């Protein structure tokens, strides 16, 4: 079984102060940011730099040392995108939206992308110990709400920094885990141990996280911002029981990755270019 490294070890929610971010100087955005890759009617579209930024659901492992493990939506997309486009996969297993924001400059902005896809979430709830009571195995709503709020705060921080750089964004929602999720604990030497004989209904939390992600994107879209949604959660529910959706209980297998890639491509093709 392959599970997200670090799942269940996320720190407790931080205060709700708005994160600060100081990227390299960029022109001030207009009230309605425009995608930077819109050509004139007679021009040839310039090659794009398409960057995908997320945890191991994007690609198992970490781009720094395990970038080619497992399945990825990008595996399917490379065959369907313009060969002239540059595709960058920044997968960071076990990381959270907060980590993604804190490392946005070097992992994303310094690479000057034309479009960024964000896919964070499964590591942001602290695993079973983060949102379930250890004695009753029941969801603790106030803890879940705090984790979801923190996730959305740092997703918004990433999106706002990208929009300030005039980079449009696609957000992919979390996918459900396959069945139940194992409990975990940390040893005295800070090692994560999975308790495979004890499980929680982690989708109760992930479902609320996905709903918050949808609302966040709707808020941006309603204000005219170039932020779009790929609802991977809904895609998985629409194909429940389909073969090859999971490579383990967390990560997409070939069919799951392909279906999400198709959803992403539809959104990408709908963006005015």
C-alpha angles and dihedrals in degrees: 000000000000116000132177110278110241096017108149093023099084114130120251119274116287125223113285096250112139111260115243122225130186110190125175111292112282133172114275112263121245120241087264108034114216124216108256094225100067109126128198118262093262101036127098111245111252118237112272133223106222114190126193115199124185150091130294093296083074089050128342114252127011129302090231095064113353105036098141103051122121129341129323136185086232091065088067096038096055089068093051102041126084107281088225091063120096114230118199122188115200103183117170112181118218094012129128137219088261091057089046091056094045090053098037096110098058098032099043121002096047088058092059099225124191093210131015128201116202121202114172133134122089093082094046099078100061094243120260094324090054099059108013130075108246095217100044102024087226124141112258103216099197091054092048091048091053092051093046091049090051091049092051091046092058094040088055090047090055093045094047091051091050093047090050086058089048093247116142118225138216116198121202116203123229118271122227119259116247104260118316129351126233123245118241141193139189123247124223089265092053097257121146115237121192116217097211094179093060124060144174134207092253093171088074086070098036091053091058090046091053091049091052089050090053092050092048092054091045089055092053093045092048090057092051097256119147096245118130136185135228105192100211090164090062092043089057093047091049089054100039110157093020114140122254096019094126133037088193130342095296114028129068119252124208099290094042092050091047094051093049090046089054090051091049092049092053090053092045092050090050092058111100108249 
